[in-house]
Amino acid sequence: TRVTMALAQPFPHPLRHPVRHLQARFRRWLHGRLTPRDVMLLTQRNVYILPTGAGLMLGVTVLVLLVASINYQLNLGYLLTFLLAGSALVGMHLCHGTLRGLSLQLQPVEPGFQGASSMLAVDLVSTRKRVRHGIAMRLLDASQWVWTDVPSQGRATVHVAFKPAQRGLVPVPAMTAETRFPLGTFRVWTVWRPASRVLVYPAPEA
C-alpha cells in the first residue's frame, strides 16, 4: 500500500518566505479555477509540460556541441548533437503520453475523527496497451510523493492520507499527478480538484 500524508499548512509570511508566499498564492488562484470532479480524464488541455533542470542542462550541452561542430566542421559532432536532440524530443513525446489519456477516479471516502488521518483511494485507469511507468501522486500542498506503475489496459490504486484541520464536512484537498519518465529531462504534471467531501466527527474523549 502506497500512502502519503499532509497536514494543513499556514499561509507563509510574505516577508520571511517570499517564494513560498508566491507559490501559495498561485496554488490558491489555480485551485479557484479548477472545476471540482471525482473523475478526471487527462487530455492535452489539463496536462502541462516543462523541462527540468537536467533538461535545461541537456539543451545547453546540445547547443555547445552544435556550435563546436559548426566551428570545427566535425561530422561526428553533428551526429552526436542530433542524436542527443532527437533523443530529447522522443523523450518529451513519451513523457507527455505517459499521463495523457489516463483517468483519475476517486473512490468513496470513509468518515473519520478529528485529529486522525483520512485515507483517500485514487484509481489510475489506463486503456492503453502499453504500461505507464513512473507516475507519482501527492496532495498539492504536500511534499512526499506516492509512486506507482499503471499496467496495460488496467488500473493501479494509490492511497493518499491527509489530516483534516476541522470537523464537519471537509472538502477533499486538491491533488497533483506527475511523471518524468523516461529520461527525466521533462516534467509533466496535472492538478486535480475532487468534488467529494470528508465527514469528520468530533475527536472522541480519551
C-alpha positions as CSV (number, residue, x, y, z in Angstrom):
1,T,0.0,0.0,0.0
2,R,1.4,3.4,-1.0
3,V,0.5,6.2,1.3
4,T,1.4,9.8,1.7
5,M,0.3,12.3,4.4
6,A,-0.1,16.0,4.5
7,L,-1.1,18.4,7.3
8,A,-2.8,21.8,7.0
9,Q,0.0,24.3,6.4
10,P,-0.3,28.0,7.5
11,F,-0.1,30.7,4.9
12,P,3.6,31.7,4.6
13,H,4.6,35.2,5.7
14,P,5.3,37.4,2.5
15,L,8.5,38.9,4.0
16,R,10.0,35.8,5.6
17,H,9.3,33.4,2.7
18,P,8.6,35.4,-0.5
19,V,8.9,32.4,-2.8
20,R,6.7,30.2,-0.7
21,H,4.2,33.1,-0.4
22,L,4.0,33.5,-4.2
23,Q,3.7,29.7,-4.6
24,A,0.9,29.6,-2.1
25,R,-1.0,32.4,-3.8
26,F,-0.6,30.8,-7.2
27,R,-1.9,27.5,-5.9
28,R,-4.9,29.2,-4.4
29,W,-5.6,31.0,-7.7
30,L,-5.2,27.8,-9.6
31,H,-7.4,26.0,-7.1
32,G,-10.2,28.5,-7.7
33,R,-10.1,28.0,-11.5
34,L,-10.4,24.2,-11.3
35,T,-13.8,22.5,-11.7
36,P,-14.4,20.0,-8.9
37,R,-14.9,16.5,-10.2
38,D,-14.3,13.0,-8.8
39,V,-13.4,11.5,-12.2
40,M,-11.0,13.4,-14.5
41,L,-9.7,12.3,-17.9
42,L,-6.2,13.7,-18.6
43,T,-6.1,15.4,-22.0
44,Q,-3.9,18.0,-23.7
45,R,-6.0,20.7,-22.0
46,N,-5.2,19.7,-18.4
47,V,-1.7,18.2,-18.8
48,Y,1.3,20.6,-18.6
49,I,4.9,20.1,-19.5
50,L,8.1,22.0,-18.7
51,P,11.8,21.0,-18.9
52,T,13.6,20.0,-15.7
53,G,17.0,21.2,-14.5
54,A,18.6,18.2,-16.2
55,G,16.6,19.0,-19.4
56,L,17.9,22.6,-19.4
57,M,21.4,21.4,-19.0
58,L,20.9,18.9,-21.8
59,G,19.7,21.8,-24.0
60,V,22.8,23.9,-23.2
61,T,25.0,20.9,-23.9
62,V,23.4,20.3,-27.3
63,L,23.8,24.0,-28.1
64,V,27.5,23.9,-27.2
65,L,28.0,20.8,-29.2
66,L,26.3,22.3,-32.2
67,V,28.4,25.5,-32.1
68,A,31.6,23.4,-31.7
69,S,30.7,21.1,-34.6
70,I,30.0,24.1,-36.9
71,N,33.2,25.8,-35.9
72,Y,35.4,22.8,-36.4
73,Q,33.4,21.1,-39.1
74,L,33.1,17.8,-37.1
75,N,30.9,15.2,-38.7
76,L,30.9,13.1,-35.6
77,G,30.0,16.2,-33.6
78,Y,27.0,16.7,-35.8
79,L,26.0,13.1,-35.3
80,L,26.2,13.3,-31.5
81,T,24.4,16.6,-31.5
82,F,21.4,15.5,-33.5
83,L,21.4,12.1,-31.7
84,L,21.0,13.9,-28.3
85,A,18.4,16.3,-29.7
86,G,16.4,13.5,-31.2
87,S,16.5,11.5,-28.0
88,A,15.3,14.5,-26.0
89,L,12.4,15.1,-28.5
90,V,11.4,11.4,-28.3
91,G,11.6,11.5,-24.5
92,M,9.4,14.6,-24.4
93,H,6.7,12.8,-26.5
94,L,6.8,9.7,-24.4
95,C,6.8,11.7,-21.1
96,H,3.7,13.7,-22.2
97,G,2.0,10.5,-23.4
98,T,2.5,8.8,-20.1
99,L,-0.1,11.0,-18.4
100,R,-2.2,11.8,-21.5
101,G,-5.2,9.5,-21.7
102,L,-5.0,8.4,-18.1
103,S,-8.2,8.6,-15.9
104,L,-8.1,9.6,-12.3
105,Q,-11.0,8.2,-10.2
106,L,-11.6,9.0,-6.5
107,Q,-13.2,6.1,-4.5
108,P,-15.8,6.9,-1.8
109,V,-14.1,8.4,1.2
110,E,-14.8,6.9,4.6
111,P,-15.7,9.2,7.6
112,G,-13.1,9.9,10.2
113,F,-12.4,11.6,13.5
114,Q,-10.9,15.0,14.1
115,G,-7.1,14.6,14.7
116,A,-6.9,11.3,12.8
117,S,-5.8,10.8,9.2
118,S,-8.4,10.3,6.5
119,M,-7.5,8.0,3.7
120,L,-8.1,8.8,0.0
121,A,-8.0,6.0,-2.5
122,V,-7.4,7.0,-6.1
123,D,-7.7,4.7,-9.1
124,L,-5.4,5.3,-12.1
125,V,-7.2,3.7,-15.0
126,S,-5.5,3.2,-18.4
127,T,-6.9,1.9,-21.7
128,R,-3.6,1.9,-23.5
129,K,-1.9,-1.4,-24.4
130,R,1.5,-0.2,-23.0
131,V,2.5,0.1,-19.4
132,R,2.7,3.6,-17.9
133,H,5.8,3.8,-15.8
134,G,6.9,6.2,-13.0
135,I,3.6,8.1,-12.2
136,A,3.6,9.9,-8.8
137,M,0.7,11.5,-6.9
138,R,0.5,13.7,-3.8
139,L,-1.6,16.4,-2.2
140,L,-1.0,19.8,-3.8
141,D,0.4,21.2,-0.5
142,A,2.3,18.1,0.5
143,S,6.0,17.2,-0.2
144,Q,6.0,13.4,-0.3
145,W,5.1,11.5,-3.5
146,V,3.4,8.2,-4.0
147,W,4.9,6.3,-7.0
148,T,3.2,3.6,-9.0
149,D,3.1,2.0,-12.4
150,V,-0.2,1.5,-14.3
151,P,-0.4,-1.8,-16.1
152,S,-1.5,-2.3,-19.7
153,Q,-5.3,-1.8,-20.0
154,G,-5.6,-1.9,-16.2
155,R,-5.6,0.2,-13.1
156,A,-3.5,1.0,-10.1
157,T,-4.7,2.3,-6.8
158,V,-2.7,4.7,-4.7
159,H,-3.6,5.8,-1.1
160,V,-3.1,9.4,0.0
161,A,-3.7,10.4,3.6
162,F,-4.4,13.8,5.0
163,K,-5.3,15.2,8.4
164,P,-8.4,17.5,8.4
165,A,-7.9,20.6,10.4
166,Q,-11.6,20.9,11.4
167,R,-14.6,18.8,11.9
168,G,-17.8,18.6,9.8
169,L,-17.9,18.2,6.0
170,V,-14.3,18.9,4.9
171,P,-13.6,19.2,1.1
172,V,-11.1,16.8,-0.3
173,P,-7.9,18.8,-0.9
174,A,-6.5,19.2,-4.4
175,M,-4.0,16.7,-5.7
176,T,-1.4,16.6,-8.4
177,A,0.0,13.8,-10.6
178,E,3.4,13.9,-12.2
179,T,5.8,11.9,-14.3
180,R,9.4,12.4,-15.6
181,F,9.6,9.1,-17.4
182,P,11.7,8.1,-19.4
183,L,14.7,10.4,-19.3
184,G,13.9,12.9,-16.5
185,T,14.5,15.8,-18.9
186,F,10.9,16.9,-18.9
187,R,8.3,17.2,-16.1
188,V,4.7,16.5,-17.0
189,W,2.0,17.2,-14.4
190,T,-1.6,17.9,-13.8
191,V,-3.7,19.4,-10.9
192,W,-6.9,17.7,-9.8
193,R,-9.6,19.1,-7.5
194,P,-12.0,16.4,-6.4
195,A,-15.6,17.3,-5.6
196,S,-16.1,14.9,-2.7
197,R,-16.2,15.9,1.0
198,V,-15.0,14.0,4.0
199,L,-17.2,13.7,7.1
200,V,-15.1,14.4,10.1
201,Y,-16.6,13.6,13.6
202,P,-15.5,15.3,16.8
203,A,-12.5,13.7,18.4
204,P,-13.5,11.0,21.0
205,E,-12.7,11.6,24.6
206,A,-9.6,9.8,26.0
